[in-house]
Amino acid sequence: MKILAITNQKGGVGKTTTCVNLAASLASLGKRVLLIDLDPQGNASTGSGIDKAHLKLSIYHVLIGEQSLQEVVVKSEKGGFDLAPSNRELAGAEVELVNELARENRLKAAIANLGDAYDMVLLDCPPALNLVTVNALTAANAVMIPMQCEYYALEGLSDLVNTIKKVRAHLNPTLEIEGLLRTLFDSRNMLAQQVSAQLISHFGNKVYKTIIPRNIRLAEAPSHGVPVLYYDKASKGAIAYLDLAQEIVDKQNISKENKHG
């Protein structure tokens, strides 16, 4: 089971958009997908067609140890994947976990209890380097960093890379950066082109080949509570996320072959 944390402490980089649309695209390729919404804003839950205002159980109850992950999972009928939803209650988990033992391992333990029910678990992290994010990085075996190709993007990236190094040193020695995803990309913008080139020269094949463009359909889909794939399948945004899903699956197959080969 691959556990992919999708994180960037900078907001507005298309992180939740990526989580919801990648989950739907992977599911459309026949993968069994669980999306865990770890952001108190609950946008991934809303974008998956779940009414976060009337949730009885959420990921908050898993992190504070009241429920198992299986008990809070709901089906995103509109996306074809499973979802552990979130709402504002999650903001309280931070305070409640401060004095708990092994608090960084709560999510890891909860996911371990799933066995091999899923091929892929996606973790939508909050836009902050807090205890919930550390739980996600401790549980994950790989990290995807969505980022906009703009002037301040590289600055924030170095903070995140340092956090990942610390988590690797103290909590999760196998954690890898799987890739950097260029989002909200406008190919007519010279600065975007330059930052993109810088990313490739710094990170090489850690930069996903797929680029997610700025796309009005991607922006509209969440207000309808559906992934863009089921809102406008022919849109550039939908095609880009299907390409990304395929790229991730191909990468996984290659690494499996290398292990067995």
N, C-alpha and C positions, 0 to 999 in steps of 0.2 A: 504493500500500500504506500503510495507516494503522498507525503504531507507537505503541501506547498504554502508557506506564509507569504502573503502579498502585502508588502509594507513599504511605507515611506512616511516619515514623520511630518513631511510637508503636506498640507491639505491641498485639495483641488488639482490633483495630478491624474485623476481618472482611475483611482485605486478600486473603488467600489464598482464602478462601471466595468472594470476589468474582471473583478470577481464574478459578478452576475453573468456577464456575457461569456466568459471563459467556461464557467460551470455549464451553461446551456449548450455551448458548442461541443464540449467534451462529451456531454450526455448524448448529443445528436450523433456522435461518433461511436455510440454504444458503450461508453464507459459508465461505471456506477460511481456517481459523484455526490459527495457531501460538502456543502458550503457552510462554514461556521462563521456567523456574523459576530465579530468581537468589538464592534464599534457601538457605543451607547446611542449614537444617532439612529442606528437601526436602518440605515438606507439600503443595505443589501437585502434586508427582509422585505421592505416596501417594494424594491425593484424586482423582487421575485414573486410579487403578488400576495404577500402575507400582511395582514392587518396587525401592525405591531402594537397598536393601542389596546387591543383586547387579548393580548397574550396571557395565558395562565402560567405557562412555564417558558423559560428562556435560558440562554447560555449562562446567565447570572446564577441560576439555581444549580448549575453543574459546577461552576467555579467555587461556590461557597460550600459545596459538598452535600447539598440537599437532594439532588436528583442525579441519575445517570444520564449520559449523553443520549442513549437510546430513548429515554422517556421524554426528552424535549424536542426530538427531531420531528419535523413536519415535512410534508411533500409540497414542493413547488409545482403545482399542476401546470402552471404556465411555462415553467422552464425545463421540466423533465428531470429535475435533480432533487435531492433531499437537502433540507436546510435546518440548522440549529439557529433559531432566530434570536434577536436581541432588541432591547429597548432601553429607556433611560435608567432602569433599575441597575444596569450593568455598571454605571458610574459609581455605585456604592460598593461594588466588589473590591475596588482598590483599597478602600479604608478598612473593610472587614478582613481582608487577607493579610494586612500588615504584620500582625502578630502570630500568624499561623505558621506551623512547621512545614517545610518543603512547599512553600506557597508558589514557587516558580514551576512546580511540577504538576499542578492541578489538571491542566488541560492535557498534558502528555498522558497522565494516568487514565483520564476519561476516554481518550482516543484509543489507547491500548486495549480497553475493554470491548471495542467494536470488533476485534478479531479481523477477519478479512472480508467484512461486509461491503467494503468500497474499494475501487481501484485508485481513487483520487480524493484527497481531502484538501479543500482550499480554505485558508484562514484569512478572513478580511480583517486586517488589524486597524486599530484606531490611529488617527494621525498624531501620535505622540509616542515617545519612548518610555512608556510607563510599565507597570507590573503586568498588565494584560498583554501588552506587546511582548514582554519578556517570556510570559507563559507560551505565547505563540511560537517564539523563536526556539524555546526549549523543546516544544512538541514537534516542530517541523524537521524534515530532513533536507529541505531546500528553501531558498528565499527567492522570490521574484520582486524586483524593485521597479514599479512603474514610475516614469519620470518625464516631465516636459522638457524639451530641449530649449532651455532659456538660461539667461545669465546666472541666476542664483542656484540653478539646479545642482551644479557640481559641488558647491559649498555644502549643501545639505547632505549630499551623498557621502562625503567623507565622515560626517558624524555617524551616519547609519552604518557604514562599513566598520567603524570603530566599535560600535555597539555589538555588531555581529561577531567581531573578533573576541570581545569580552565574553559573550555568551558561549562562544566555542571554547574558550579557555576554561570557563568555570562550570558550565551547565550542560553543554551539548557539543561534544568534540567532533561529531560527524556533520555539523551544520555547514552547508555549502551555499554560496550565492549561485543559483542556477542561471539567472539572467537579468539583464536590465531591459525594460520594455519602454520603447519610445512611444509616448501617448500624446494625444491632442496635437498631432504633428501637422504643420502647415508647410508644405514643400516649397511654397513661394517665398518663405521667410529665410533671408540669408543667415540670420543668427541661428535659427533652428538647424540649418545645414551645417554650420560651423561647430555647434555644440555636439551634434550627432557624430561628426567626424572625430571630435575630441574623445567622445565616449568610446568609439571603436578603436582609436589608437591606444587608449588607456586599458580597456577591458577586453579587446579582441573578440574572441568567439563567445564571450559571456553576454554580448549584446544580441538579443533576439533578432533574427533576420526580418521578422514581421514588424511592420510599423503600423500603429493605430492612428488613423487620420482624424483630424477635426471633422465631425460629421453631425449634421443636424438631427438625423434619425437616432443616433446614439444618445443625444441629449433629450430627445422627446420620449423615448421608450420607457424610462422609469416612471413617468407620470401616468402611464397606462398599466403599470405593474407587470410588464412583460420584458424579457430580454429582447434585444434588437432583432435577433434571429427570427422571432415570431411576430415582430412588429413590421419589419420590412426586410425580408430575406435578401433582396437584391441590393440593399444599400451598401455603400463602401465600408461602413462600420461593421455590419454583419459579416461581410466577406473577410475582413481583416481578422476578426475574432475566430472565425472558422480556420483561417490559415494558422493563427497562433496555436489553436488546439492541436492541429495536425503537426505543427513543428514540435510541440511538447511531447506528443505521443511518439513521433519518430525518434526524438532524442532519447526517450526512455527505452525504446526498442534497441537502439544502438548500444546503450550502456549495458543492457541485459545481455546482448550478444557478446560484448567485450568480456563481461564477467564469466560467461559460460564458455567463451572461446578460449 
